[in-house]
Amino acid sequence: MEQRIKDIDFGTLLNKKFFPSPNAWEDEVLYFMMLDRFSDKNEKGYLDNDGQLVNPGTTPLFQPEDRGNATRTDEDRKAWVEAGSKFVGGTLRGLESKIGYLKRLGVTAIWISPIFKQLVSQHTYHGYGIQNFLDVDPRFGTREDLISMVKTAHTHGIRVILDIILNHSGDVFAYRPESFRCEIKDDHDNVIGKEACWQIDGTTYEVEGFKDRDGNLTLPFGPVPASEFPDGAIWPLEFQEPATFSRRGVIRNFDFDPEFREGDFFTLKDIRLGQGPVDYYQESAALLNLCEVYKFWIALADIDGFRVDTVKHMDDGASRLFTSAIHEFTQSIGKENFYLIAEITGGRVNAFRTLEEVGMNAALGINDIPDKLEYLVKGFRNPDDYFKLFRNSLLVQKESHVWFRDKVVTSFDDHDQVRKGQNKARFCYDEGPGQHENFRMILNALAFNAMTMGIPCIYYGSEQAFDGHGRNDRFIRESMFGGDFGAFQTKGRHFFNEQSHTYQELAKILTIRKESIVIRRGRQFLRPISGDGINFGLPQMVGKEIRSVVPWSRIFNKQEVLMAINTDYFQAKTAWVTIDNGLHAEGDMLTCIYSTDANQIGSQLNIEARNGKAVLLTVPAAGFVIYQ
């Protein structure tokens, strides 16, 4: 195991043929999982990568009567909630055993939460508290497990995207308490302590020392003896230099620049990447070392892309340098379209500016795409509010369908849900006992995300209608494989159910997407509707909700595919729907190639001369249809 970056043998690592990049990332379907919460390979009664039934495991498949089996007493619920704050047991080997499950769903690229070694003394199961940038956390597996998993994924035509961090390390050191400058107050405004927080005067805090394997401050703040490897301080050795860290204290105002770029992200320690304007950026040694670190992981495991965490908190100059270094490296080994997906907050304008400035390939969930997508499908947003996010040509100063098609990764559920504040809730959660209305709409949400513009990303468990909710991130990070923190407030039950309605129907929809370049790459248009075939207008809310057909078209190379959802949970809806006037003749037919009502598939709609051209379209209750 390398203790120094300069010990990496790139010559040996690069002596192989690498898996090629896709021609176009908008053709891909991403699936994001938190590795600790996905699979431990101990499940029973699932289908393996070849589609064969696996019975030797110990964890049975979830059944409806198992719901709440971990929370039937107050004591049980307390234990279940506590389990969600710690490592649950998902591994790389577990993920490898479920590649077939993902392949059969229609996934073509998996995005994995950080796999790097965390502090032994902390339960940073999410992976964002790195202690060794050159190793896999033993709780997830080994380097060899990562290599094997990626190889298996590639064999099944699935690419692998690693979640990486440049902005910070884990909580590897502590400041000296006597230097703390900010008061900590409780809900009643009583002072209960002090902390080191970012100061506008440029305060750099003194450090007590690096933490040892037990989390105690017994190590000097500087290079430590080799005997402390692998669990003490931070590794590789180059990162032990004090100049690696900004040491400016904790961010309090996440909207104030330069505080959000220079401060520590809660307990995670900010890495000083450099300084200066983007065109004349003076990079730090730490930034150059991070470039080598992530080249190493590409070379070692044949990785296909990175999701770059907290880009908002990095200098644009640092992001540009890293992007250039990685793109040049990957092009040199035959990965011509290695994708860098940036976590950028602050709206479309900031996302566009940042991507154009630094050269990363796509932004993750920019603006309020997740909010508008979720609540449009549920019937509480005007459809045009969502569709107009993708058609602002003035904003991007180019054809918007070209830019938004492959520059935005879209989703509606994720592991943070910053947009929901402290009240975290997956799409399927319904307030009130016995309510399951949102369950009826989850397929529509998945279909809408997959069949509208952008690179779609499925959050793990959505295909099994997970409904986690609570006042903490852990509640939307349920375990797919069961353990002590399973979904639906269970333990000891897994959820790899390929017979579930949502899984099976989504697989059909994603197959259609895969086979249609029109759906993957076409321009998109929200279509006007009419009840009488005379008066047309865009579908919109009446009062505070919309219960209607919501249709849209994708058009590519003179071909049109018409799709629609119904935001009425309980009743089918019929409406005249406008289609492209120039691409169709009166009397032509559109054929249904998918419907949530199987009886509709194969039926045809007559094209009439109304509002240009239109068809009379019926969508089942809480349903989705595709016509071409």
HUPE-V533045 format. One record per backbone hydrogen bond with DSSP energy under -0.5 kcal/mol. CO is the residue of the C=O (numbers start at 1). NH is the residue of the N-H. E is the energy in kcal/mol with one decimal. If there is no record, write none. Layout:
{{CO;NH;E} {CO;NH;E}}
This chain:
{{3;236;-0.5} {3;237;-3.3} {4;7;-1.3} {5;8;-2.0} {8;10;-1.2} {9;13;-1.9} {10;14;-2.4} {12;15;-1.2} {14;16;-2.0} {24;27;-1.6} {25;28;-1.5} {29;108;-2.4} {29;109;-1.6} {30;458;-2.7} {31;33;-0.5} {31;111;-2.7} {32;460;-2.8} {33;35;-0.7} {33;113;-1.7} {34;37;-1.9} {35;38;-1.4} {35;39;-0.7} {36;90;-1.9} {37;480;-3.4} {39;91;-2.8} {42;58;-2.2} {42;59;-2.3} {46;54;-3.0} {48;51;-2.1} {52;48;-3.1} {53;55;-0.6} {54;45;-3.8} {54;46;-0.8} {58;60;-0.7} {59;44;-3.1} {60;494;-2.5} {63;66;-2.8} {64;67;-1.5} {66;69;-2.1} {68;71;-1.5} {73;77;-2.7} {74;78;-2.2} {75;79;-1.9} {76;80;-2.4} {77;81;-2.8} {78;82;-2.3} {79;83;-2.1} {80;84;-1.2} {82;85;-1.6} {83;86;-1.5} {91;95;-2.1} {92;96;-2.5} {93;97;-1.7} {95;98;-1.8} {96;99;-1.2} {98;102;-1.8} {99;103;-2.7} {100;104;-2.8} {101;105;-1.0} {102;106;-1.4} {102;107;-2.2} {108;159;-2.5} {109;31;-1.5} {110;112;-0.6} {110;161;-3.4} {111;33;-2.1} {112;163;-1.9} {115;137;-2.4} {117;131;-3.4} {117;132;-1.6} {119;122;-1.3} {122;124;-0.7} {123;125;-2.1} {124;127;-2.0} {128;130;-0.6} {129;119;-0.8} {130;170;-2.9} {131;235;-2.5} {132;117;-1.0} {132;135;-1.1} {135;117;-2.1} {137;140;-2.4} {137;141;-1.5} {140;92;-2.8} {142;146;-1.8} {143;147;-2.6} {144;148;-2.4} {145;149;-2.5} {146;150;-2.6} {147;151;-2.2} {148;152;-2.4} {149;153;-2.5} {150;154;-2.8} {151;155;-2.2} {152;156;-1.3} {153;156;-0.5} {153;158;-3.1} {154;157;-1.9} {159;110;-2.9} {160;304;-2.5} {160;305;-1.0} {161;112;-2.6} {162;164;-0.5} {162;307;-2.5} {164;309;-2.5} {167;271;-2.8} {169;269;-0.6} {170;172;-2.2} {170;269;-0.9} {172;211;-2.7} {174;208;-2.9} {174;209;-0.9} {176;179;-2.1} {177;180;-1.7} {182;195;-2.4} {183;185;-0.5} {184;192;-3.4} {184;193;-1.0} {186;189;-2.0} {190;186;-2.3} {193;184;-3.2} {195;181;-1.1} {195;182;-2.2} {195;197;-0.8} {196;250;-2.5} {199;202;-1.6} {203;205;-0.5} {206;176;-2.5} {209;174;-1.3} {210;219;-1.6} {211;233;-3.0} {212;215;-2.1} {216;212;-2.8} {216;218;-1.8} {219;210;-1.1} {220;222;-1.6} {225;228;-2.2} {226;229;-1.7} {228;232;-2.8} {235;133;-2.3} {236;239;-2.0} {237;240;-2.2} {238;241;-1.0} {241;244;-2.4} {242;245;-1.5} {244;272;-2.5} {247;205;-2.6} {249;264;-3.3} {250;198;-2.5} {252;254;-0.7} {253;256;-1.3} {255;257;-0.6} {256;260;-2.5} {258;261;-1.1} {258;262;-2.3} {259;263;-2.5} {262;248;-0.5} {264;251;-2.6} {264;266;-1.4} {265;268;-2.0} {268;265;-0.8} {269;169;-2.4} {270;246;-1.8} {271;273;-0.8} {273;284;-2.5} {275;282;-3.1} {277;280;-1.2} {278;281;-0.8} {281;283;-0.8} {282;275;-1.5} {284;288;-1.7} {285;289;-2.3} {286;290;-2.3} {287;291;-2.0} {288;292;-1.6} {289;293;-2.3} {290;294;-2.2} {291;295;-1.6} {292;296;-2.1} {293;297;-1.4} {294;298;-1.5} {295;299;-2.7} {296;300;-3.0} {297;301;-2.2} {298;302;-1.9} {304;339;-1.3} {305;162;-2.2} {306;308;-0.6} {306;341;-3.0} {307;164;-2.7} {307;309;-0.6} {308;311;-0.5} {308;343;-2.2} {310;313;-1.1} {311;314;-1.9} {315;319;-2.1} {316;320;-2.6} {317;321;-2.1} {318;322;-2.4} {319;323;-2.5} {320;324;-2.6} {321;325;-2.5} {322;326;-2.6} {323;327;-2.7} {324;328;-2.5} {325;329;-1.9} {326;330;-2.9} {327;331;-2.3} {328;332;-1.5} {329;333;-0.7} {330;333;-0.7} {330;335;-2.7} {331;334;-1.0} {334;336;-1.2} {335;338;-1.1} {339;306;-2.5} {339;341;-0.6} {340;342;-0.6} {340;361;-1.4} {340;362;-1.7} {341;308;-3.0} {342;344;-1.1} {342;364;-2.2} {343;311;-1.2} {343;312;-0.9} {346;350;-0.6} {347;351;-2.2} {348;352;-3.2} {349;353;-2.5} {350;354;-2.7} {351;355;-2.6} {352;356;-2.4} {353;357;-2.1} {354;358;-2.8} {355;359;-2.3} {362;342;-3.3} {363;365;-0.6} {363;409;-2.8} {366;369;-1.6} {368;372;-2.6} {369;373;-2.7} {370;374;-2.5} {371;375;-2.4} {372;376;-1.6} {373;377;-2.0} {374;378;-1.6} {375;380;-4.1} {375;381;-0.6} {376;379;-1.1} {379;546;-2.1} {382;385;-1.4} {382;386;-0.7} {383;386;-1.2} {383;387;-2.1} {384;388;-2.2} {386;389;-1.4} {387;390;-1.7} {388;391;-1.0} {391;393;-1.5} {392;396;-1.5} {393;397;-1.6} {393;398;-0.8} {399;402;-1.1} {399;403;-1.7} {400;404;-2.9} {401;405;-0.8} {402;406;-0.7} {403;406;-0.8} {403;407;-1.1} {404;408;-0.7} {407;363;-3.0} {408;410;-0.6} {408;455;-2.9} {409;365;-2.8} {410;457;-2.1} {417;420;-1.8} {418;421;-1.8} {420;423;-1.7} {422;424;-1.3} {424;470;-2.3} {426;429;-1.7} {432;435;-1.3} {436;440;-0.7} {437;440;-1.2} {438;441;-1.2} {438;442;-0.7} {439;442;-0.7} {441;445;-2.0} {442;446;-2.3} {443;447;-2.9} {444;448;-3.1} {445;449;-2.2} {446;450;-2.0} {447;451;-2.4} {448;452;-0.8} {454;456;-0.7} {455;410;-1.7} {456;30;-2.8} {458;32;-2.9} {459;462;-2.3} {461;464;-1.3} {461;466;-2.0} {462;465;-1.8} {466;428;-0.8} {468;426;-2.9} {470;424;-1.9} {472;475;-1.4} {473;476;-1.9} {474;477;-1.8} {479;487;-1.2} {480;495;-2.1} {481;483;-0.9} {482;485;-1.2} {483;492;-2.3} {485;479;-2.3} {486;489;-0.6} {486;490;-0.8} {487;490;-0.7} {488;68;-2.3} {489;70;-2.1} {490;486;-2.1} {492;60;-0.5} {494;62;-2.9} {495;497;-1.8} {496;498;-0.8} {497;500;-1.0} {500;504;-2.4} {501;505;-2.5} {502;506;-2.4} {503;507;-2.1} {504;508;-1.5} {505;509;-2.2} {506;510;-2.9} {507;511;-1.5} {508;512;-1.8} {509;513;-2.2} {510;514;-2.3} {511;515;-1.6} {512;516;-0.7} {513;516;-1.1} {515;517;-0.6} {516;520;-1.8} {517;521;-2.5} {518;522;-1.7} {523;555;-2.1} {525;553;-2.3} {527;539;-0.5} {528;578;-2.3} {529;537;-2.0} {530;576;-3.0} {534;536;-0.7} {537;529;-2.9} {541;543;-0.6} {542;544;-0.6} {542;545;-1.0} {545;542;-3.1} {548;567;-2.4} {549;551;-0.5} {550;565;-1.9} {551;527;-2.4} {552;563;-2.9} {553;525;-2.1} {554;561;-2.3} {555;523;-2.4} {556;559;-1.1} {559;556;-2.2} {561;554;-2.1} {562;627;-3.4} {563;552;-2.8} {564;625;-2.2} {565;550;-2.9} {565;567;-0.5} {567;569;-0.6} {568;622;-2.6} {573;619;-2.8} {575;617;-3.0} {576;530;-1.7} {577;615;-2.0} {579;613;-0.6} {580;584;-0.5} {581;584;-0.5} {585;588;-2.3} {588;607;-2.8} {590;605;-2.7} {591;593;-0.5} {591;628;-2.2} {592;602;-2.6} {594;626;-2.4} {596;598;-0.7} {597;600;-2.4} {597;601;-0.5} {598;601;-0.8} {600;603;-2.5} {603;592;-2.9} {605;590;-2.1} {607;587;-2.8} {608;610;-1.6} {608;614;-2.3} {611;613;-1.0} {613;579;-2.3} {614;608;-2.8} {615;577;-3.0} {615;617;-0.8} {617;575;-2.5} {619;573;-2.2} {620;623;-2.2} {623;566;-1.9} {624;596;-1.5} {625;564;-1.8} {626;593;-2.3} {626;594;-1.3} {627;562;-2.7}}
